Amino acid sequence: MKVGRNDPCPCGSGKKYKKCCLPNEEKKQAEAIKKSFAEARERDKLEAWEPEDEELNSDFDSTVYEEAKEDNESQFDDTSDDLSDFLEDYESQEDPDDLPEISKEDQKIVDDWWEKNESINNAELHLEHLIQFIDTYPHLVENLGLDNDLLYNLDNELFIDGKYELFVALLLRIRKEFPKAYEKCHGYFNVNLLLWHIVQGRIEEISPFFDWFRQDEKGISRFELANIIIFFRATDHADILINELESILSLKMFKIVRFNRIVSQYIDKPVSDDTISLMWDEVASQGFEPEWLGGIEALGNRFTQMKRPFTEWEVEVPKKKSQIDTYYINLTDNFTYFLYQKTGISYDCAEFYADTIYNYYDNLISKNRCPKDIFSLDQQSFNENAYYMCWDLFDCNIMNLVQLNALYYFAEYLHTCGNMTEERKNEFQQFITGSFRDYFEDEKDSGPIMLSFSRFPIWELRNTVE
């Protein structure tokens, strides 16, 4: 059984767990996270690429490729610094204050409640038992230890039973009437409240749930904030982030969201020197460093390639690693525009889905081999490379669901361009749909996140595909 923060420490010292062994265990966990990320980054460093074709090998320019790779990473993966900052803050944060002192009689009331609670096997009865205590002993709510798995278990049980709205109502009451009790676990539940309200379409009610992120000066909420960013981008609500979290938009993890908002203002304009110049001026006025974009010429090239007609791509493998990396960037940029045009989702949301395809191809060339078929999408290639399509740093289900949707649409895109036959497209989409159903069945009870992805594919392609 999991030991709660306020339980006696298992070591037998007589102290509470949070005042004895827990701090050391949390520190070890933080160190383990640091180590795992360091090892992951080390594994993913590109080594010498030795294609089977000697002519390609003789033409390989490793310096150019390394520079291109570093440039791309600096543009699209700025979470590592934020993660390090979080871990430093996490290790230095102080334990929450002890519970308020209460009389022996009151402590017996709390203990008796817990003893009875242990004998209840029904989620709604658990909820009713808790509400009765809150109504009868409001002065003891903080001493009940709501963060001691009580609310977490109710969260899961009521979601599985399809009665999550009852739990949301309870959370909102505790949040309003007992803020100190709520504060001990508010990070986790603020996220769930945000997710639930978005899923229910109650967007006008969510602003208060962002207060924790806005007021978090130490950055302790970085993990939860990262999950929120992922969820809002995946469900096409990035504008909410910008509107609600304007005060902390300088965070690196917001950079691509802010940049995409600028691009979206020009996405429907024709490609021209005037369009590129206006977009560049807007980017500069928003404080983006020229180095981050590679200059106005690089921005113009990316914009031009993005709006390339959906025609057949050259299947010959480029001769240099830098060339093939650029090829994949152009391919996924154009796929971004395809999603934007054919589904009606925002540019930011389309870019978010398309970026998982770039990660897929990036993994291919990171394996130090020349891919024989650039457009090979089948069960084998999925099993070999799908894991690397997203860096699921925060142990959430969202990116796994995003990548399955992205692959489904990418097959449609390749068929539209003429790089995949209808038979192969249908076969691959059928396989991906089955993979989604299996994954969704395993994870459907994991929380309100899953409600946003109950339909597959999540966005509908318009009937007219050029």
Helices and strands as residue ranges (DSSP letters): G 17-19, H 22-43, H 54-58, H 62-76, H 79-92, H 104-118, H 123-136, G 138-144, I 146-150, H 151-160, H 164-177, H 179-183, H 186-199, G 203-205, G 207-210, H 211-215, H 222-234, H 238-244, G 246-248, G 252-254, H 255-264, H 273-285, H 290-293, H 296-306, H 321-343, H 347-366, H 379-385, G 386-389, H 398-417, H 422-443, G 448-453
